[in-house]
């Protein structure tokens, strides 16, 4: 009897699902497929350009650009640098946003902090990078204030915080621009999904408040914001303006490397830029496939 | 539990008088000072030699030049606003529909498509897109720029709505559908309440993306779509420190104008003021 009821329910829900696969879902699928086709075409265009099939100065099919690109250390260095910076920014942004959500969890809403987040979200990356230059450059505001306080004698004594080997300026800029969006997203998820109710249930069942927060609330929150975390990582992986203003000439982040090679100085270099962008695309596809496969495993 | 925490926090705030709220107000003021302070300081003057804290010749020279001369900033601003409005509305609508289709799909391919714009270098994508749009006579036109921006903004909006389609929402949708609700009823009763709160975030983010976009407009627009960002980027790249500060303020002002009402709404200033006057009475 039980089996027949569950089968009936399954049948009913599948019918409902079929009936509820309405026009908007079909339109959505079409839009997604169209987008996929568009980006596939862009990828194929880049690939054919890098192989000399198309292009203004093409001299027929050749692998010289691929062998030139793969033999230079610039590509692996840029990929490693971009990955490390994106990971550092994602971790810092997550820590900051978790502090905000923890504050909301234990003490309720803070309208003041939320306003600060909304306002800082309005600062574009290029302005944030300019601001970091104004504040942290050797001749910047902090160095001048320290000079007037008697801690510095000349700008040369100020530690390098921009265009530095550790990319402190880029990481700061990325965190400043990524954290507000991640925080707002997590606050919304917290509110919409009523995560505190689950933690409340855990406390009712005998868990301590800290345990309910760390074992119920946090895992649920992080699980729900995986998409946004991946987005934050990819966004910083492909960051362009901040590394351009605050980074060093070598090694460069991958976007800067692609842009500089895409014919800023000569059109003959453009295929090299397309080689870098194809590798970058493939690395991105690999990352997404791994994350999506993990998602699927969890489901 | 959290209610209890809130009550205790509120009572401790009342007791302390100078509690967390004051610290948070200070933090808000600090954010504003760190962001706006140096820009205002440097835009009002000429030169900034070491070790002076203020510009060498304070004054509103750059502001006067910008406001008085016929810089063509107003028509550029109008184009930018139109572009941002159109892109944000279309991207949010398409993104919402796409996110639902992606959530319902059983293959990872459709879900993975939403991440494609992030793994495509914008500069190179724009160069390739230009060739495609030139084929349909849309390169160098307003419509071409909107389409190119949508290819990046719509998946972004879809990712903002990605986590809306969880088990709970799906069950609500099934419930409304099984009770005989039409597609409209599903959207108004099951989806809208969950999506409503994310709409402002999506609209703001996609509008900002469009407003600040330089790569796509410069390549696809081919110089014929003149936005304010195009003009200001050239200032940022070529002009001196003071003009850069001025350009940064102008670049940031619409974003601040968009988010200030939202920030004020969160502060509930009128209610706060009413409370303060009530206290004093």
Boltz contact constraints between the chains, C-beta under 6 A:
constraints:
  - contact:
      token1: [A, 16]
      token2: [B, 174]
      max_distance: 6.0
  - contact:
      token1: [A, 16]
      token2: [B, 177]
      max_distance: 6.0
  - contact:
      token1: [A, 16]
      token2: [B, 178]
      max_distance: 6.0
  - contact:
      token1: [A, 20]
      token2: [B, 177]
      max_distance: 6.0
  - contact:
      token1: [A, 22]
      token2: [B, 183]
      max_distance: 6.0
  - contact:
      token1: [A, 24]
      token2: [B, 97]
      max_distance: 6.0
  - contact:
      token1: [A, 25]
      token2: [B, 101]
      max_distance: 6.0
  - contact:
      token1: [A, 25]
      token2: [B, 104]
      max_distance: 6.0
  - contact:
      token1: [A, 27]
      token2: [B, 97]
      max_distance: 6.0
  - contact:
      token1: [A, 28]
      token2: [B, 97]
      max_distance: 6.0
  - contact:
      token1: [A, 28]
      token2: [B, 98]
      max_distance: 6.0
  - contact:
      token1: [A, 28]
      token2: [B, 100]
      max_distance: 6.0
  - contact:
      token1: [A, 28]
      token2: [B, 101]
      max_distance: 6.0
  - contact:
      token1: [A, 29]
      token2: [B, 101]
      max_distance: 6.0
  - contact:
      token1: [A, 31]
      token2: [B, 94]
      max_distance: 6.0
  - contact:
      token1: [A, 31]
      token2: [B, 98]
      max_distance: 6.0
  - contact:
      token1: [A, 32]
      token2: [B, 98]
      max_distance: 6.0
  - contact:
      token1: [A, 32]
      token2: [B, 101]
      max_distance: 6.0
  - contact:
      token1: [A, 32]
      token2: [B, 110]
      max_distance: 6.0
  - contact:
      token1: [A, 32]
      token2: [B, 113]
      max_distance: 6.0
  - contact:
      token1: [A, 35]
      token2: [B, 113]
      max_distance: 6.0
  - contact:
      token1: [A, 36]
      token2: [B, 113]
      max_distance: 6.0
  - contact:
      token1: [A, 39]
      token2: [B, 116]
      max_distance: 6.0
  - contact:
      token1: [A, 42]
      token2: [B, 125]
      max_distance: 6.0
  - contact:
      token1: [A, 42]
      token2: [B, 128]
      max_distance: 6.0
  - contact:
      token1: [A, 45]
      token2: [B, 128]
      max_distance: 6.0
  - contact:
      token1: [A, 46]
      token2: [B, 128]
      max_distance: 6.0
  - contact:
      token1: [A, 106]
      token2: [B, 5]
      max_distance: 6.0
  - contact:
      token1: [A, 107]
      token2: [B, 9]
      max_distance: 6.0
  - contact:
      token1: [A, 108]
      token2: [B, 6]
      max_distance: 6.0
  - contact:
      token1: [A, 110]
      token2: [B, 24]
      max_distance: 6.0
  - contact:
      token1: [A, 111]
      token2: [B, 266]
      max_distance: 6.0
  - contact:
      token1: [A, 111]
      token2: [B, 267]
      max_distance: 6.0
  - contact:
      token1: [A, 112]
      token2: [B, 24]
      max_distance: 6.0
  - contact:
      token1: [A, 112]
      token2: [B, 25]
      max_distance: 6.0
  - contact:
      token1: [A, 112]
      token2: [B, 28]
      max_distance: 6.0
  - contact:
      token1: [A, 113]
      token2: [B, 24]
      max_distance: 6.0
  - contact:
      token1: [A, 114]
      token2: [B, 266]
      max_distance: 6.0
  - contact:
      token1: [A, 115]
      token2: [B, 28]
      max_distance: 6.0
  - contact:
      token1: [A, 115]
      token2: [B, 263]
      max_distance: 6.0
  - contact:
      token1: [A, 115]
      token2: [B, 266]
      max_distance: 6.0
  - contact:
      token1: [A, 115]
      token2: [B, 267]
      max_distance: 6.0
  - contact:
      token1: [A, 116]
      token2: [B, 28]
      max_distance: 6.0
  - contact:
      token1: [A, 116]
      token2: [B, 31]
      max_distance: 6.0
  - contact:
      token1: [A, 118]
      token2: [B, 259]
      max_distance: 6.0
  - contact:
      token1: [A, 118]
      token2: [B, 262]
      max_distance: 6.0
  - contact:
      token1: [A, 118]
      token2: [B, 263]
      max_distance: 6.0
  - contact:
      token1: [A, 119]
      token2: [B, 263]
      max_distance: 6.0
  - contact:
      token1: [A, 120]
      token2: [B, 31]
      max_distance: 6.0
  - contact:
      token1: [A, 122]
      token2: [B, 255]
      max_distance: 6.0
  - contact:
      token1: [A, 122]
      token2: [B, 256]
      max_distance: 6.0
  - contact:
      token1: [A, 122]
      token2: [B, 259]
      max_distance: 6.0
  - contact:
      token1: [A, 123]
      token2: [B, 35]
      max_distance: 6.0
  - contact:
      token1: [A, 124]
      token2: [B, 212]
      max_distance: 6.0
  - contact:
      token1: [A, 127]
      token2: [B, 248]
      max_distance: 6.0
  - contact:
      token1: [A, 127]
      token2: [B, 251]
      max_distance: 6.0
  - contact:
      token1: [A, 127]
      token2: [B, 252]
      max_distance: 6.0
  - contact:
      token1: [A, 130]
      token2: [B, 248]
      max_distance: 6.0
  - contact:
      token1: [A, 134]
      token2: [B, 38]
      max_distance: 6.0
  - contact:
      token1: [A, 139]
      token2: [B, 50]
      max_distance: 6.0
  - contact:
      token1: [A, 141]
      token2: [B, 38]
      max_distance: 6.0
  - contact:
      token1: [A, 144]
      token2: [B, 51]
      max_distance: 6.0
  - contact:
      token1: [A, 144]
      token2: [B, 53]
      max_distance: 6.0
  - contact:
      token1: [A, 147]
      token2: [B, 51]
      max_distance: 6.0
  - contact:
      token1: [A, 188]
      token2: [B, 197]
      max_distance: 6.0
  - contact:
      token1: [A, 196]
      token2: [B, 2]
      max_distance: 6.0
  - contact:
      token1: [A, 200]
      token2: [B, 1]
      max_distance: 6.0
  - contact:
      token1: [A, 203]
      token2: [B, 1]
      max_distance: 6.0
  - contact:
      token1: [A, 224]
      token2: [B, 163]
      max_distance: 6.0
  - contact:
      token1: [A, 227]
      token2: [B, 159]
      max_distance: 6.0
  - contact:
      token1: [A, 227]
      token2: [B, 162]
      max_distance: 6.0
  - contact:
      token1: [A, 231]
      token2: [B, 159]
      max_distance: 6.0
  - contact:
      token1: [A, 234]
      token2: [B, 118]
      max_distance: 6.0
  - contact:
      token1: [A, 255]
      token2: [B, 121]
      max_distance: 6.0
  - contact:
      token1: [A, 258]
      token2: [B, 121]
      max_distance: 6.0
  - contact:
      token1: [A, 258]
      token2: [B, 124]
      max_distance: 6.0
  - contact:
      token1: [A, 259]
      token2: [B, 123]
      max_distance: 6.0
  - contact:
      token1: [A, 262]
      token2: [B, 123]
      max_distance: 6.0
  - contact:
      token1: [A, 262]
      token2: [B, 124]
      max_distance: 6.0
  - contact:
      token1: [A, 277]
      token2: [B, 121]
      max_distance: 6.0
  - contact:
      token1: [A, 277]
      token2: [B, 124]
      max_distance: 6.0
  - contact:
      token1: [A, 280]
      token2: [B, 121]
      max_distance: 6.0
  - contact:
      token1: [A, 281]
      token2: [B, 119]
      max_distance: 6.0
  - contact:
      token1: [A, 281]
      token2: [B, 120]
      max_distance: 6.0
  - contact:
      token1: [A, 284]
      token2: [B, 119]
      max_distance: 6.0
  - contact:
      token1: [A, 288]
      token2: [B, 112]
      max_distance: 6.0
  - contact:
      token1: [A, 288]
      token2: [B, 115]
      max_distance: 6.0
  - contact:
      token1: [A, 292]
      token2: [B, 108]
      max_distance: 6.0
  - contact:
      token1: [A, 292]
      token2: [B, 112]
      max_distance: 6.0
